[in-house]
Amino acid sequence: MCIYLINHPNLTYTSREHIFPAAIGGIQTLPKTYVSDQANNFFSKIELKALQNGDISLIRSFEGPGSRG
């Protein structure tokens, strides 16, 4: 059961959710059955906007992009 989309029908679980985004160096993930692919994709878009447009983008320019290069 997805921790975000509780009781939502037709969810898939093929990817793992990073506890902290990989773009800022997060390497630990939750087990596949905790977060659905649909919720993971939704939050990935929000994380991308925050990383590109937020204060974290300035820090990333000095420290590097994290584990994804």
C-alpha positions as CSV (number, residue, x, y, z in Angstrom):
1,M,0.0,0.0,0.0
2,C,1.4,3.4,-1.0
3,I,2.0,5.7,1.9
4,Y,0.8,8.7,-0.1
5,L,-2.0,7.3,-2.3
6,I,-3.8,5.1,0.2
7,N,-6.6,3.0,-1.3
8,H,-6.0,4.3,-4.8
9,P,-6.7,1.6,-7.4
10,N,-4.2,0.3,-10.0
11,L,-0.9,1.4,-8.5
12,T,2.4,-0.1,-9.6
13,Y,5.5,-0.6,-7.5
14,T,8.6,-1.0,-9.7
15,S,10.8,1.8,-8.5
16,R,12.2,2.9,-5.1
17,E,11.7,6.3,-3.5
18,H,14.8,8.0,-2.2
19,I,14.5,9.2,1.4
20,F,16.4,12.3,0.4
21,P,16.6,13.2,-3.4
22,A,19.5,11.6,-5.2
23,A,20.2,15.0,-6.7
24,I,21.4,16.2,-3.3
25,G,23.3,13.0,-2.5
26,G,20.6,10.8,-1.0
27,I,21.4,7.2,-1.4
28,Q,19.0,5.4,1.0
29,T,15.7,4.3,-0.5
30,L,12.5,2.9,0.9
31,P,11.4,-0.6,-0.1
32,K,9.5,-0.8,-3.4
33,T,6.1,-1.4,-1.7
34,Y,6.1,1.8,0.3
35,V,5.7,4.4,-2.5
36,S,3.9,3.8,-5.7
37,D,5.4,4.7,-9.1
38,Q,2.6,7.2,-9.6
39,A,3.4,9.1,-6.3
40,N,7.1,8.8,-7.0
41,N,6.7,10.4,-10.4
42,F,4.5,13.2,-9.0
43,F,7.0,14.1,-6.3
44,S,9.9,13.8,-8.7
45,K,8.5,16.7,-10.7
46,I,8.2,18.8,-7.6
47,E,11.7,18.0,-6.5
48,L,13.1,18.9,-9.9
49,K,11.4,22.3,-9.8
50,A,12.7,22.9,-6.3
51,L,16.2,21.9,-7.2
52,Q,16.3,24.1,-10.3
53,N,14.6,27.2,-8.9
54,G,15.1,27.1,-5.2
55,D,18.0,28.1,-3.0
56,I,19.4,24.6,-3.2
57,S,20.4,25.3,-6.8
58,L,23.0,27.8,-5.6
59,I,24.5,25.2,-3.2
60,R,24.5,22.6,-5.9
61,S,26.6,24.9,-8.1
62,F,29.4,24.9,-5.5
63,E,29.0,21.4,-4.1
64,G,28.1,19.4,-7.2
65,P,24.9,17.7,-8.4
66,G,25.1,14.7,-6.1
67,S,25.2,11.0,-6.9
68,R,23.6,11.3,-10.4
69,G,26.4,13.5,-11.8
